[in-house]
Amino acid sequence: MFHKIANYCKVCYDELAHKTTWPTRAELTHTAMIVLSASLVIALVVFGMDSLFKWVMSMVYPA
């Protein structure tokens, strides 16, 4: 049982250390900026839609 766990850990380490291609710092920064920008755009679109629906509902159901 212990042999199987140790072998599994060894294979996992070998995969991460020698077979995985890690992004460079520049690639990681670029990708993070794309994700942050996309998140901001989506948040602004959702905010705009929410504001529009709120305005429409206030016209349909005046206070």
PQR file of N, CA, C, O and H, with PARSE charges and radii, in Angstrom:
ATOM      1  N   MET A   1       0.832  -1.193   0.000 -0.4000 1.5000
ATOM      2  CA  MET A   1       0.000   0.000   0.000 -0.0000 2.0000
ATOM      3  C   MET A   1       0.873   1.250   0.000  0.5500 1.7000
ATOM      4  O   MET A   1       0.657   2.160  -0.800 -0.5500 1.4000
ATOM      5  N   PHE A   2       1.869   1.297   0.906 -0.4000 1.5000
ATOM      6  CA  PHE A   2       2.752   2.467   0.981 -0.0000 2.0000
ATOM      7  C   PHE A   2       3.534   2.639  -0.312  0.5500 1.7000
ATOM      8  O   PHE A   2       3.784   3.762  -0.750 -0.5500 1.4000
ATOM      9  H   PHE A   2       2.044   0.557   1.556  0.4000 1.0000
ATOM     10  N   HIS A   3       3.921   1.514  -0.925 -0.4000 1.5000
ATOM     11  CA  HIS A   3       4.680   1.547  -2.182 -0.0000 2.0000
ATOM     12  C   HIS A   3       3.860   2.230  -3.290  0.5500 1.7000
ATOM     13  O   HIS A   3       4.410   2.994  -4.084 -0.5500 1.4000
ATOM     14  H   HIS A   3       3.718   0.602  -0.569  0.4000 1.0000
ATOM     15  N   LYS A   4       2.550   1.960  -3.347 -0.4000 1.5000
ATOM     16  CA  LYS A   4       1.695   2.562  -4.363 -0.0000 2.0000
ATOM     17  C   LYS A   4       1.580   4.076  -4.160  0.5500 1.7000
ATOM     18  O   LYS A   4       1.612   4.838  -5.126 -0.5500 1.4000
ATOM     19  H   LYS A   4       2.103   1.340  -2.702  0.4000 1.0000
ATOM     20  N   ILE A   5       1.448   4.503  -2.913 -0.4000 1.5000
ATOM     21  CA  ILE A   5       1.335   5.937  -2.610 -0.0000 2.0000
ATOM     22  C   ILE A   5       2.645   6.647  -2.943  0.5500 1.7000
ATOM     23  O   ILE A   5       2.637   7.725  -3.539 -0.5500 1.4000
ATOM     24  H   ILE A   5       1.422   3.883  -2.128  0.4000 1.0000
ATOM     25  N   ALA A   6       3.769   6.045  -2.559 -0.4000 1.5000
ATOM     26  CA  ALA A   6       5.068   6.638  -2.849 -0.0000 2.0000
ATOM     27  C   ALA A   6       5.301   6.718  -4.354  0.5500 1.7000
ATOM     28  O   ALA A   6       5.808   7.724  -4.850 -0.5500 1.4000
ATOM     29  H   ALA A   6       3.776   5.169  -2.075  0.4000 1.0000
ATOM     30  N   ASN A   7       4.938   5.679  -5.074 -0.4000 1.5000
ATOM     31  CA  ASN A   7       5.092   5.681  -6.530 -0.0000 2.0000
ATOM     32  C   ASN A   7       4.210   6.750  -7.166  0.5500 1.7000
ATOM     33  O   ASN A   7       4.633   7.432  -8.099 -0.5500 1.4000
ATOM     34  H   ASN A   7       4.525   4.861  -4.672  0.4000 1.0000
ATOM     35  N   TYR A   8       3.003   6.897  -6.672 -0.4000 1.5000
ATOM     36  CA  TYR A   8       2.082   7.915  -7.184 -0.0000 2.0000
ATOM     37  C   TYR A   8       2.669   9.310  -6.988  0.5500 1.7000
ATOM     38  O   TYR A   8       2.637  10.131  -7.904 -0.5500 1.4000
ATOM     39  H   TYR A   8       2.659   6.343  -5.914  0.4000 1.0000
ATOM     40  N   CYS A   9       3.203   9.580  -5.802 -0.4000 1.5000
ATOM     41  CA  CYS A   9       3.815  10.880  -5.516 -0.0000 2.0000
ATOM     42  C   CYS A   9       5.024  11.128  -6.410  0.5500 1.7000
ATOM     43  O   CYS A   9       5.238  12.247  -6.876 -0.5500 1.4000
ATOM     44  H   CYS A   9       3.229   8.913  -5.058  0.4000 1.0000
ATOM     45  N   LYS A  10       5.804  10.094  -6.647 -0.4000 1.5000
ATOM     46  CA  LYS A  10       6.982  10.206  -7.509 -0.0000 2.0000
ATOM     47  C   LYS A  10       6.570  10.539  -8.945  0.5500 1.7000
ATOM     48  O   LYS A  10       7.184  11.391  -9.588 -0.5500 1.4000
ATOM     49  H   LYS A  10       5.630   9.185  -6.268  0.4000 1.0000
ATOM     50  N   VAL A  11       5.536   9.872  -9.441 -0.4000 1.5000
ATOM     51  CA  VAL A  11       5.049  10.123 -10.795 -0.0000 2.0000
ATOM     52  C   VAL A  11       4.467  11.538 -10.906  0.5500 1.7000
ATOM     53  O   VAL A  11       4.677  12.225 -11.906 -0.5500 1.4000
ATOM     54  H   VAL A  11       5.037   9.180  -8.918  0.4000 1.0000
ATOM     55  N   CYS A  12       3.743  11.961  -9.883 -0.4000 1.5000
ATOM     56  CA  CYS A  12       3.184  13.321  -9.891 -0.0000 2.0000
ATOM     57  C   CYS A  12       4.286  14.370  -9.920  0.5500 1.7000
ATOM     58  O   CYS A  12       4.199  15.344 -10.668 -0.5500 1.4000
ATOM     59  H   CYS A  12       3.572  11.404  -9.071  0.4000 1.0000
ATOM     60  N   TYR A  13       5.325  14.175  -9.108 -0.4000 1.5000
ATOM     61  CA  TYR A  13       6.443  15.112  -9.080 -0.0000 2.0000
ATOM     62  C   TYR A  13       7.132  15.153 -10.445  0.5500 1.7000
ATOM     63  O   TYR A  13       7.443  16.230 -10.953 -0.5500 1.4000
ATOM     64  H   TYR A  13       5.395  13.383  -8.501  0.4000 1.0000
ATOM     65  N   ASP A  14       7.365  14.000 -11.027 -0.4000 1.5000
ATOM     66  CA  ASP A  14       8.018  13.931 -12.333 -0.0000 2.0000
ATOM     67  C   ASP A  14       7.189  14.667 -13.387  0.5500 1.7000
ATOM     68  O   ASP A  14       7.739  15.372 -14.233 -0.5500 1.4000
ATOM     69  H   ASP A  14       7.112  13.125 -10.614  0.4000 1.0000
ATOM     70  N   GLU A  15       5.887  14.503 -13.333 -0.4000 1.5000
ATOM     71  CA  GLU A  15       4.996  15.189 -14.278 -0.0000 2.0000
ATOM     72  C   GLU A  15       5.098  16.706 -14.119  0.5500 1.7000
ATOM     73  O   GLU A  15       5.243  17.426 -15.107 -0.5500 1.4000
ATOM     74  H   GLU A  15       5.441  13.931 -12.646  0.4000 1.0000
ATOM     75  N   LEU A  16       5.024  17.188 -12.886 -0.4000 1.5000
ATOM     76  CA  LEU A  16       5.066  18.630 -12.646 -0.0000 2.0000
ATOM     77  C   LEU A  16       6.441  19.233 -12.900  0.5500 1.7000
ATOM     78  O   LEU A  16       6.538  20.356 -13.397 -0.5500 1.4000
ATOM     79  H   LEU A  16       4.907  16.603 -12.084  0.4000 1.0000
ATOM     80  N   ALA A  17       7.490  18.516 -12.573 -0.4000 1.5000
ATOM     81  CA  ALA A  17       8.838  19.071 -12.673 -0.0000 2.0000
ATOM     82  C   ALA A  17       9.421  18.973 -14.072  0.5500 1.7000
ATOM     83  O   ALA A  17      10.184  19.851 -14.475 -0.5500 1.4000
ATOM     84  H   ALA A  17       7.411  17.605 -12.169  0.4000 1.0000
ATOM     85  N   HIS A  18       9.083  17.930 -14.825 -0.4000 1.5000
ATOM     86  CA  HIS A  18       9.775  17.703 -16.089 -0.0000 2.0000
ATOM     87  C   HIS A  18       8.890  17.706 -17.331  0.5500 1.7000
ATOM     88  O   HIS A  18       9.388  17.937 -18.432 -0.5500 1.4000
ATOM     89  H   HIS A  18       8.463  17.218 -14.498  0.4000 1.0000
ATOM     90  N   LYS A  19       7.612  17.460 -17.184 -0.4000 1.5000
ATOM     91  CA  LYS A  19       6.756  17.334 -18.364 -0.0000 2.0000
ATOM     92  C   LYS A  19       5.793  18.504 -18.546  0.5500 1.7000
ATOM     93  O   LYS A  19       5.221  18.667 -19.624 -0.5500 1.4000
ATOM     94  H   LYS A  19       7.207  17.272 -16.289  0.4000 1.0000
ATOM     95  N   THR A  20       5.609  19.310 -17.521 -0.4000 1.5000
ATOM     96  CA  THR A  20       4.689  20.437 -17.586 -0.0000 2.0000
ATOM     97  C   THR A  20       5.408  21.660 -18.133  0.5500 1.7000
ATOM     98  O   THR A  20       6.533  21.959 -17.733 -0.5500 1.4000
ATOM     99  H   THR A  20       6.074  19.177 -16.645  0.4000 1.0000
ATOM    100  N   THR A  21       4.758  22.363 -19.047 -0.4000 1.5000
ATOM    101  CA  THR A  21       5.301  23.608 -19.574 -0.0000 2.0000
ATOM    102  C   THR A  21       4.671  24.757 -18.798  0.5500 1.7000
ATOM    103  O   THR A  21       3.470  25.000 -18.916 -0.5500 1.4000
ATOM    104  H   THR A  21       3.844  22.120 -19.372  0.4000 1.0000
ATOM    105  N   TRP A  22       5.464  25.457 -18.014 -0.4000 1.5000
ATOM    106  CA  TRP A  22       4.975  26.564 -17.210 -0.0000 2.0000
ATOM    107  C   TRP A  22       5.085  27.864 -17.995  0.5500 1.7000
ATOM    108  O   TRP A  22       6.048  28.048 -18.739 -0.5500 1.4000
ATOM    109  H   TRP A  22       6.439  25.260 -17.918  0.4000 1.0000
ATOM    110  N   PRO A  23       4.123  28.766 -17.846 -0.5600 1.5000
ATOM    111  CA  PRO A  23       4.201  30.044 -18.572  0.2800 2.0000
ATOM    112  C   PRO A  23       5.309  30.930 -18.002  0.5500 1.7000
ATOM    113  O   PRO A  23       5.675  30.828 -16.831 -0.5500 1.4000
ATOM    114  N   THR A  24       5.829  31.803 -18.867 -0.4000 1.5000
ATOM    115  CA  THR A  24       6.816  32.770 -18.390 -0.0000 2.0000
ATOM    116  C   THR A  24       6.099  33.841 -17.590  0.5500 1.7000
ATOM    117  O   THR A  24       4.871  33.926 -17.599 -0.5500 1.4000
ATOM    118  H   THR A  24       5.531  31.886 -19.818  0.4000 1.0000
ATOM    119  N   ARG A  25       6.874  34.651 -16.904 -0.4000 1.5000
ATOM    120  CA  ARG A  25       6.282  35.738 -16.108 -0.0000 2.0000
ATOM    121  C   ARG A  25       5.519  36.709 -17.008  0.5500 1.7000
ATOM    122  O   ARG A  25       4.444  37.183 -16.639 -0.5500 1.4000
ATOM    123  H   ARG A  25       7.872  34.582 -16.896  0.4000 1.0000
ATOM    124  N   ALA A  26       6.071  37.007 -18.185 -0.4000 1.5000
ATOM    125  CA  ALA A  26       5.417  37.923 -19.119 -0.0000 2.0000
ATOM    126  C   ALA A  26       4.090  37.340 -19.624  0.5500 1.7000
ATOM    127  O   ALA A  26       3.092  38.056 -19.709 -0.5500 1.4000
ATOM    128  H   ALA A  26       6.944  36.622 -18.485  0.4000 1.0000
ATOM    129  N   GLU A  27       4.078  36.040 -19.958 -0.4000 1.5000
ATOM    130  CA  GLU A  27       2.846  35.395 -20.412 -0.0000 2.0000
ATOM    131  C   GLU A  27       1.793  35.396 -19.309  0.5500 1.7000
ATOM    132  O   GLU A  27       0.611  35.635 -19.559 -0.5500 1.4000
ATOM    133  H   GLU A  27       4.888  35.458 -19.888  0.4000 1.0000
ATOM    134  N   LEU A  28       2.235  35.127 -18.101 -0.4000 1.5000
ATOM    135  CA  LEU A  28       1.314  35.092 -16.970 -0.0000 2.0000
ATOM    136  C   LEU A  28       0.718  36.468 -16.705  0.5500 1.7000
ATOM    137  O   LEU A  28      -0.480  36.592 -16.454 -0.5500 1.4000
ATOM    138  H   LEU A  28       3.195  34.932 -17.898  0.4000 1.0000
ATOM    139  N   THR A  29       1.553  37.501 -16.761 -0.4000 1.5000
ATOM    140  CA  THR A  29       1.084  38.874 -16.551 -0.0000 2.0000
ATOM    141  C   THR A  29       0.106  39.273 -17.648  0.5500 1.7000
ATOM    142  O   THR A  29      -0.937  39.866 -17.372 -0.5500 1.4000
ATOM    143  H   THR A  29       2.527  37.400 -16.965  0.4000 1.0000
ATOM    144  N   HIS A  30       0.441  38.947 -18.888 -0.4000 1.5000
ATOM    145  CA  HIS A  30      -0.429  39.286 -20.013 -0.0000 2.0000
ATOM    146  C   HIS A  30      -1.791  38.603 -19.874  0.5500 1.7000
ATOM    147  O   HIS A  30      -2.831  39.235 -20.059 -0.5500 1.4000
ATOM    148  H   HIS A  30       1.288  38.465 -19.112  0.4000 1.0000
ATOM    149  N   THR A  31      -1.775  37.329 -19.551 -0.4000 1.5000
ATOM    150  CA  THR A  31      -3.021  36.577 -19.395 -0.0000 2.0000
ATOM    151  C   THR A  31      -3.851  37.120 -18.236  0.5500 1.7000
ATOM    152  O   THR A  31      -5.074  37.222 -18.336 -0.5500 1.4000
ATOM    153  H   THR A  31      -0.930  36.816 -19.401  0.4000 1.0000
ATOM    154  N   ALA A  32      -3.188  37.467 -17.141 -0.4000 1.5000
ATOM    155  CA  ALA A  32      -3.904  38.026 -15.990 -0.0000 2.0000
ATOM    156  C   ALA A  32      -4.563  39.354 -16.351  0.5500 1.7000
ATOM    157  O   ALA A  32      -5.681  39.626 -15.915 -0.5500 1.4000
ATOM    158  H   ALA A  32      -2.195  37.384 -17.060  0.4000 1.0000
ATOM    159  N   MET A  33      -3.883  40.181 -17.140 -0.4000 1.5000
ATOM    160  CA  MET A  33      -4.458  41.462 -17.552 -0.0000 2.0000
ATOM    161  C   MET A  33      -5.675  41.245 -18.464  0.5500 1.7000
ATOM    162  O   MET A  33      -6.656  41.983 -18.380 -0.5500 1.4000
ATOM    163  H   MET A  33      -2.974  39.960 -17.494  0.4000 1.0000
ATOM    164  N   ILE A  34      -5.606  40.247 -19.320 -0.4000 1.5000
ATOM    165  CA  ILE A  34      -6.756  39.939 -20.183 -0.0000 2.0000
ATOM    166  C   ILE A  34      -7.954  39.505 -19.338  0.5500 1.7000
ATOM    167  O   ILE A  34      -9.082  39.936 -19.578 -0.5500 1.4000
ATOM    168  H   ILE A  34      -4.809  39.647 -19.389  0.4000 1.0000
ATOM    169  N   VAL A  35      -7.700  38.651 -18.350 -0.4000 1.5000
ATOM    170  CA  VAL A  35      -8.782  38.173 -17.481 -0.0000 2.0000
ATOM    171  C   VAL A  35      -9.374  39.330 -16.674  0.5500 1.7000
ATOM    172  O   VAL A  35     -10.595  39.434 -16.552 -0.5500 1.4000
ATOM    173  H   VAL A  35      -6.783  38.301 -18.154  0.4000 1.0000
ATOM    174  N   LEU A  36      -8.529  40.192 -16.128 -0.4000 1.5000
ATOM    175  CA  LEU A  36      -9.022  41.337 -15.364 -0.0000 2.0000
ATOM    176  C   LEU A  36      -9.830  42.286 -16.246  0.5500 1.7000
ATOM    177  O   LEU A  36     -10.878  42.780 -15.830 -0.5500 1.4000
ATOM    178  H   LEU A  36      -7.538  40.108 -16.228  0.4000 1.0000
ATOM    179  N   SER A  37      -9.347  42.541 -17.457 -0.4000 1.5000
ATOM    180  CA  SER A  37     -10.065  43.428 -18.378 -0.0000 2.0000
ATOM    181  C   SER A  37     -11.421  42.845 -18.758  0.5500 1.7000
ATOM    182  O   SER A  37     -12.433  43.546 -18.749 -0.5500 1.4000
ATOM    183  H   SER A  37      -8.495  42.140 -17.794  0.4000 1.0000
ATOM    184  N   ALA A  38     -11.434  41.566 -19.091 -0.4000 1.5000
ATOM    185  CA  ALA A  38     -12.689  40.914 -19.452 -0.0000 2.0000
ATOM    186  C   ALA A  38     -13.670  40.931 -18.276  0.5500 1.7000
ATOM    187  O   ALA A  38     -14.866  41.143 -18.472 -0.5500 1.4000
ATOM    188  H   ALA A  38     -10.612  40.996 -19.099  0.4000 1.0000
ATOM    189  N   SER A  39     -13.175  40.711 -17.075 -0.4000 1.5000
ATOM    190  CA  SER A  39     -14.038  40.740 -15.887 -0.0000 2.0000
ATOM    191  C   SER A  39     -14.636  42.123 -15.684  0.5500 1.7000
ATOM    192  O   SER A  39     -15.812  42.256 -15.345 -0.5500 1.4000
ATOM    193  H   SER A  39     -12.203  40.538 -16.916  0.4000 1.0000
ATOM    194  N   LEU A  40     -13.824  43.151 -15.892 -0.4000 1.5000
ATOM    195  CA  LEU A  40     -14.319  44.525 -15.745 -0.0000 2.0000
ATOM    196  C   LEU A  40     -15.380  44.831 -16.794  0.5500 1.7000
ATOM    197  O   LEU A  40     -16.412  45.418 -16.470 -0.5500 1.4000
ATOM    198  H   LEU A  40     -12.869  43.044 -16.168  0.4000 1.0000
ATOM    199  N   VAL A  41     -15.146  44.446 -18.042 -0.4000 1.5000
ATOM    200  CA  VAL A  41     -16.122  44.686 -19.105 -0.0000 2.0000
ATOM    201  C   VAL A  41     -17.425  43.961 -18.803  0.5500 1.7000
ATOM    202  O   VAL A  41     -18.501  44.542 -18.947 -0.5500 1.4000
ATOM    203  H   VAL A  41     -14.307  43.969 -18.306  0.4000 1.0000
ATOM    204  N   ILE A  42     -17.346  42.714 -18.392 -0.4000 1.5000
ATOM    205  CA  ILE A  42     -18.556  41.946 -18.082 -0.0000 2.0000
ATOM    206  C   ILE A  42     -19.297  42.575 -16.903  0.5500 1.7000
ATOM    207  O   ILE A  42     -20.526  42.655 -16.916 -0.5500 1.4000
ATOM    208  H   ILE A  42     -16.472  42.242 -18.275  0.4000 1.0000
ATOM    209  N   ALA A  43     -18.561  43.022 -15.886 -0.4000 1.5000
ATOM    210  CA  ALA A  43     -19.198  43.672 -14.738 -0.0000 2.0000
ATOM    211  C   ALA A  43     -19.915  44.953 -15.163  0.5500 1.7000
ATOM    212  O   ALA A  43     -21.017  45.236 -14.693 -0.5500 1.4000
ATOM    213  H   ALA A  43     -17.563  42.957 -15.875  0.4000 1.0000
ATOM    214  N   LEU A  44     -19.287  45.729 -16.055 -0.4000 1.5000
ATOM    215  CA  LEU A  44     -19.924  46.964 -16.534 -0.0000 2.0000
ATOM    216  C   LEU A  44     -21.171  46.666 -17.367  0.5500 1.7000
ATOM    217  O   LEU A  44     -22.168  47.382 -17.269 -0.5500 1.4000
ATOM    218  H   LEU A  44     -18.391  45.499 -16.436  0.4000 1.0000
ATOM    219  N   VAL A  45     -21.120  45.617 -18.182 -0.4000 1.5000
ATOM    220  CA  VAL A  45     -22.297  45.232 -18.971 -0.0000 2.0000
ATOM    221  C   VAL A  45     -23.433  44.798 -18.052  0.5500 1.7000
ATOM    222  O   VAL A  45     -24.580  45.194 -18.257 -0.5500 1.4000
ATOM    223  H   VAL A  45     -20.310  45.035 -18.261  0.4000 1.0000
ATOM    224  N   VAL A  46     -23.130  44.000 -17.056 -0.4000 1.5000
ATOM    225  CA  VAL A  46     -24.163  43.556 -16.110 -0.0000 2.0000
ATOM    226  C   VAL A  46     -24.728  44.747 -15.339  0.5500 1.7000
ATOM    227  O   VAL A  46     -25.937  44.825 -15.120 -0.5500 1.4000
ATOM    228  H   VAL A  46     -22.198  43.678 -16.890  0.4000 1.0000
ATOM    229  N   PHE A  47     -23.859  45.678 -14.925 -0.4000 1.5000
ATOM    230  CA  PHE A  47     -24.320  46.883 -14.229 -0.0000 2.0000
ATOM    231  C   PHE A  47     -25.253  47.696 -15.128  0.5500 1.7000
ATOM    232  O   PHE A  47     -26.296  48.173 -14.681 -0.5500 1.4000
ATOM    233  H   PHE A  47     -22.877  45.614 -15.104  0.4000 1.0000
ATOM    234  N   GLY A  48     -24.869  47.849 -16.404 -0.4000 1.5000
ATOM    235  CA  GLY A  48     -25.717  48.596 -17.340 -0.0000 2.0000
ATOM    236  C   GLY A  48     -27.067  47.927 -17.545  0.5500 1.7000
ATOM    237  O   GLY A  48     -28.099  48.599 -17.554 -0.5500 1.4000
ATOM    238  H   GLY A  48     -24.022  47.461 -16.767  0.4000 1.0000
ATOM    239  N   MET A  49     -27.068  46.613 -17.710 -0.4000 1.5000
ATOM    240  CA  MET A  49     -28.325  45.886 -17.886 -0.0000 2.0000
ATOM    241  C   MET A  49     -29.199  46.003 -16.645  0.5500 1.7000
ATOM    242  O   MET A  49     -30.413  46.174 -16.749 -0.5500 1.4000
ATOM    243  H   MET A  49     -26.230  46.067 -17.703  0.4000 1.0000
ATOM    244  N   ASP A  50     -28.584  45.912 -15.477 -0.4000 1.5000
ATOM    245  CA  ASP A  50     -29.326  46.022 -14.222 -0.0000 2.0000
ATOM    246  C   ASP A  50     -29.950  47.411 -14.093  0.5500 1.7000
ATOM    247  O   ASP A  50     -31.108  47.548 -13.698 -0.5500 1.4000
ATOM    248  H   ASP A  50     -27.597  45.773 -15.392  0.4000 1.0000
ATOM    249  N   SER A  51     -29.170  48.436 -14.429 -0.4000 1.5000
ATOM    250  CA  SER A  51     -29.685  49.806 -14.353 -0.0000 2.0000
ATOM    251  C   SER A  51     -30.829  50.010 -15.341  0.5500 1.7000
ATOM    252  O   SER A  51     -31.832  50.642 -15.012 -0.5500 1.4000
ATOM    253  H   SER A  51     -28.229  48.325 -14.749  0.4000 1.0000
ATOM    254  N   LEU A  52     -30.678  49.473 -16.553 -0.4000 1.5000
ATOM    255  CA  LEU A  52     -31.735  49.587 -17.562 -0.0000 2.0000
ATOM    256  C   LEU A  52     -33.005  48.891 -17.082  0.5500 1.7000
ATOM    257  O   LEU A  52     -34.092  49.464 -17.164 -0.5500 1.4000
ATOM    258  H   LEU A  52     -29.862  48.960 -16.820  0.4000 1.0000
ATOM    259  N   PHE A  53     -32.882  47.668 -16.584 -0.4000 1.5000
ATOM    260  CA  PHE A  53     -34.062  46.945 -16.109 -0.0000 2.0000
ATOM    261  C   PHE A  53     -34.702  47.642 -14.911  0.5500 1.7000
ATOM    262  O   PHE A  53     -35.926  47.655 -14.776 -0.5500 1.4000
ATOM    263  H   PHE A  53     -31.999  47.202 -16.517  0.4000 1.0000
ATOM    264  N   LYS A  54     -33.882  48.214 -14.053 -0.4000 1.5000
ATOM    265  CA  LYS A  54     -34.418  48.960 -12.913 -0.0000 2.0000
ATOM    266  C   LYS A  54     -35.218  50.158 -13.400  0.5500 1.7000
ATOM    267  O   LYS A  54     -36.293  50.440 -12.870 -0.5500 1.4000
ATOM    268  H   LYS A  54     -32.888  48.204 -14.163  0.4000 1.0000
ATOM    269  N   TRP A  55     -34.705  50.871 -14.412 -0.4000 1.5000
ATOM    270  CA  TRP A  55     -35.411  52.022 -14.954 -0.0000 2.0000
ATOM    271  C   TRP A  55     -36.722  51.594 -15.620  0.5500 1.7000
ATOM    272  O   TRP A  55     -37.756  52.236 -15.435 -0.5500 1.4000
ATOM    273  H   TRP A  55     -33.832  50.642 -14.842  0.4000 1.0000
ATOM    274  N   VAL A  56     -36.674  50.495 -16.401 -0.4000 1.5000
ATOM    275  CA  VAL A  56     -37.883  49.993 -17.066 -0.0000 2.0000
ATOM    276  C   VAL A  56     -38.928  49.588 -16.029  0.5500 1.7000
ATOM    277  O   VAL A  56     -40.108  49.903 -16.184 -0.5500 1.4000
ATOM    278  H   VAL A  56     -35.834  49.972 -16.551  0.4000 1.0000
ATOM    279  N   MET A  57     -38.509  48.904 -14.990 -0.4000 1.5000
ATOM    280  CA  MET A  57     -39.456  48.476 -13.951 -0.0000 2.0000
ATOM    281  C   MET A  57     -40.042  49.683 -13.200  0.5500 1.7000
ATOM    282  O   MET A  57     -41.195  49.648 -12.770 -0.5500 1.4000
ATOM    283  H   MET A  57     -37.551  48.648 -14.865  0.4000 1.0000
ATOM    284  N   SER A  58     -39.250  50.741 -13.047 -0.4000 1.5000
ATOM    285  CA  SER A  58     -39.793  51.929 -12.366 -0.0000 2.0000
ATOM    286  C   SER A  58     -40.827  52.626 -13.258  0.5500 1.7000
ATOM    287  O   SER A  58     -41.722  53.305 -12.754 -0.5500 1.4000
ATOM    288  H   SER A  58     -38.313  50.769 -13.396  0.4000 1.0000
ATOM    289  N   MET A  59     -40.707  52.462 -14.574 -0.4000 1.5000
ATOM    290  CA  MET A  59     -41.728  53.020 -15.484 -0.0000 2.0000
ATOM    291  C   MET A  59     -42.995  52.166 -15.461  0.5500 1.7000
ATOM    292  O   MET A  59     -44.109  52.686 -15.529 -0.5500 1.4000
ATOM    293  H   MET A  59     -39.980  51.911 -14.983  0.4000 1.0000
ATOM    294  N   VAL A  60     -42.807  50.846 -15.363 -0.4000 1.5000
ATOM    295  CA  VAL A  60     -43.961  49.938 -15.366 -0.0000 2.0000
ATOM    296  C   VAL A  60     -44.691  49.995 -14.024  0.5500 1.7000
ATOM    297  O   VAL A  60     -45.921  50.030 -13.978 -0.5500 1.4000
ATOM    298  H   VAL A  60     -41.903  50.423 -15.308  0.4000 1.0000
ATOM    299  N   TYR A  61     -43.920  50.004 -12.931 -0.4000 1.5000
ATOM    300  CA  TYR A  61     -44.480  50.032 -11.576 -0.0000 2.0000
ATOM    301  C   TYR A  61     -44.023  51.291 -10.860  0.5500 1.7000
ATOM    302  O   TYR A  61     -43.072  51.238 -10.081 -0.5500 1.4000
ATOM    303  H   TYR A  61     -42.921  49.975 -12.968  0.4000 1.0000
ATOM    304  N   PRO A  62     -44.680  52.430 -11.106 -0.5600 1.5000
ATOM    305  CA  PRO A  62     -44.219  53.676 -10.444  0.2800 2.0000
ATOM    306  C   PRO A  62     -44.425  53.599  -8.919  0.5500 1.7000
ATOM    307  O   PRO A  62     -45.351  52.956  -8.423 -0.5500 1.4000
ATOM    308  N   ALA A  63     -43.549  54.263  -8.227 -0.4000 1.5000
ATOM    309  CA  ALA A  63     -43.587  54.211  -6.764 -0.0000 2.0000
ATOM    310  C   ALA A  63     -44.649  55.117  -6.203  0.5500 1.7000
ATOM    311  O   ALA A  63     -44.816  55.192  -4.986 -0.5500 1.4000
ATOM    312  H   ALA A  63     -42.797  54.785  -8.630  0.4000 1.0000
TER
END
